[in-house]
Structures are given as structure tokens and as C-alpha cells.
Amino acid sequence: MNTKKPVLAIETSAKLCGVSVYFDSQRYFTMHRLEERSHARKLAGMIQYALESQLITSSDLAFVAVSGGPGSFTGLRIGFSVAKGLCLGAGIPLKRVNTIEAIAFESLDFIENEETFTVALKVNRNEVFFRRFQKKGDFYKFAGDLLTIENSRVTDLTQKGELIICNFELEERRFLRREYPSPQKIAELALLSDVEAEEEIDFLEPEYVKDFQIVRKDK
């Protein structure tokens, strides 16, 4: 795989609909819209605009990197559908990037080397996706498994003073508010990852972690 070619990254795991044409850390074109339920309407047009702005087509890409979850069921499904269609049409591979790992990677500048930290993202009113990491130089290693836990357990499973990167407020804890990863960091992490991009993409799916559920509100 020729990584000197640019990478197209797609982020649709939460409210942000974002794309990035990424050449390297000094050259990339990123655009995004922060608008709920806009992914299905906006994503394809944003990709076309981003590619045209760099005077390239999808066939010029090394691969497509897509935010793979966990996250919004609908957003992930839309991102994967568009990414797969693009890859199949251009004959290029697809790489899935774990959303929580992308957030951890993007937050490393705020963390001291060897420091343990946590990423916690709300699933619903009562639960969060939870994973602990440790910074190692310019990268990270896992310090625990990916869990789905009740909100109240976040502080129980972390050390006092440990940085918690989350998309909600925490009282009396050190936290960094981050809702989603930026698409250019998804591209950068995809290039650093040891996992090869998939050329057989028919069965590549998002990491939903939890099954999709419809919750009816009481009237």
C-alpha cells in the first residue's frame, strides 16, 4: 500500500460530520459540520468538495479511514455505507479506526509520559463506554479493556487525579471535555496503526459494542 498517497478520513460517530484529505501532519484539508442528523444529507457532498479542493479523485487515495465506533448507531452506519461505496467504486482499501482510541491519540499533548488516563463516552443516560490508557512516548498502550459501565462507576474505576477525557461534566475530578475525534487525527492514527487496511470490505462493520435499542419516552 502506497502511504505517500493521501488518505481520506471520515468521522460520523457523534454529532460531528467531518472529512479530511490527509497528506501528512503539515498538509491536510479538513472540513466538518456540527449539526445533528446531517450526516446522510451532507457527507457525500463534503467528501466530493474536499477531494476537488485538493485536485484529486478517490482513485488517487491510498485508502479510506473511517471512525469505526463505538458511537452513534446511525452515524456509524452512514459513515461506513459511504466509505464502502467510495472504496468499491475506486478500488481502494478501507481501514476502521476505533473512535475511543482516536480520542485518546488526539489528547496525548495534554498528558505526561507514562501517565495513565481514561476515555469515557456516554452511551445513553445511564451508561458510558470506558477505557483506560497509558501514554508511552508519542503513542499509548491499553491499560484496561473496553467496557460499558454505569455512569456512577467512572470515578470508582479511576484514580484520584487521573485525567478523564469525556463528553460530559464531572464534579471534583480532573477532566478534559472532548465529544469526538477530529478526522485528520483519524487519518494520522490509521497511518500509524499496524493493522492493514482491508481490501475485502464487504463484511467490515462498525464496532457498535452495544446492540441498537429504541427507547420510548413516557408520555
QUITA-V487042 format. One record per residue. D_FIRST is the distance of its C-alpha to the first C-alpha in Angstrom with 1 decimal. Layout:
BEGIN
d_first=D_FIRST
d_first=D_FIRST
END
This chain:
BEGIN
d_first=0.0
d_first=3.8
d_first=6.1
d_first=9.0
d_first=9.1
d_first=11.4
d_first=11.3
d_first=14.3
d_first=16.2
d_first=19.3
d_first=22.3
d_first=25.1
d_first=26.3
d_first=29.6
d_first=31.7
d_first=29.1
d_first=27.1
d_first=24.4
d_first=21.2
d_first=19.2
d_first=16.9
d_first=15.5
d_first=14.4
d_first=15.8
d_first=19.0
d_first=21.2
d_first=19.9
d_first=19.5
d_first=21.5
d_first=22.9
d_first=25.6
d_first=27.4
d_first=30.6
d_first=32.7
d_first=34.6
d_first=35.2
d_first=34.3
d_first=32.6
d_first=29.1
d_first=29.7
d_first=31.4
d_first=29.3
d_first=25.6
d_first=24.6
d_first=26.7
d_first=25.2
d_first=21.6
d_first=22.9
d_first=24.8
d_first=22.0
d_first=19.7
d_first=22.7
d_first=23.8
d_first=20.7
d_first=21.2
d_first=17.9
d_first=17.3
d_first=15.0
d_first=13.2
d_first=12.2
d_first=10.3
d_first=6.7
d_first=8.4
d_first=12.0
d_first=13.6
d_first=17.1
d_first=20.0
d_first=20.6
d_first=24.2
d_first=26.8
d_first=28.5
d_first=30.3
d_first=30.1
d_first=30.4
d_first=28.1
d_first=25.3
d_first=25.9
d_first=25.8
d_first=22.6
d_first=20.8
d_first=22.5
d_first=21.5
d_first=17.8
d_first=17.7
d_first=19.5
d_first=17.2
d_first=14.1
d_first=16.1
d_first=17.6
d_first=14.5
d_first=12.4
d_first=9.6
d_first=9.0
d_first=11.5
d_first=12.0
d_first=15.7
d_first=17.1
d_first=20.6
d_first=23.1
d_first=25.5
d_first=22.8
d_first=21.7
d_first=25.5
d_first=25.9
d_first=23.1
d_first=24.6
d_first=28.0
d_first=27.5
d_first=29.3
d_first=32.4
d_first=32.4
d_first=33.6
d_first=31.7
d_first=32.5
d_first=34.0
d_first=33.7
d_first=33.2
d_first=32.9
d_first=31.2
d_first=33.5
d_first=33.1
d_first=35.8
d_first=35.4
d_first=38.8
d_first=42.3
d_first=42.6
d_first=39.2
d_first=36.2
d_first=32.7
d_first=33.0
d_first=30.8
d_first=31.6
d_first=29.2
d_first=29.8
d_first=28.4
d_first=27.0
d_first=26.4
d_first=23.8
d_first=22.6
d_first=24.5
d_first=25.3
d_first=27.0
d_first=30.8
d_first=31.5
d_first=30.4
d_first=29.7
d_first=33.2
d_first=35.1
d_first=38.5
d_first=41.6
d_first=41.8
d_first=44.6
d_first=42.7
d_first=40.2
d_first=42.8
d_first=43.9
d_first=40.4
d_first=39.8
d_first=41.6
d_first=44.0
d_first=42.4
d_first=38.9
d_first=36.7
d_first=36.0
d_first=33.4
d_first=34.6
d_first=35.2
d_first=39.0
d_first=41.9
d_first=43.0
d_first=46.5
d_first=47.3
d_first=43.7
d_first=41.2
d_first=38.5
d_first=35.9
d_first=35.7
d_first=32.2
d_first=31.7
d_first=27.9
d_first=24.7
d_first=23.7
d_first=20.6
d_first=19.3
d_first=19.6
d_first=17.8
d_first=14.7
d_first=15.4
d_first=15.9
d_first=12.7
d_first=10.8
d_first=13.3
d_first=13.3
d_first=12.6
d_first=12.1
d_first=8.9
d_first=8.6
d_first=10.8
d_first=10.5
d_first=14.2
d_first=15.6
d_first=19.3
d_first=20.5
d_first=18.6
d_first=21.5
d_first=22.6
d_first=24.3
d_first=27.8
d_first=29.5
d_first=32.9
d_first=33.9
d_first=34.7
d_first=38.5
d_first=40.9
d_first=43.5
d_first=46.7
d_first=48.7
d_first=52.4
d_first=54.6
END
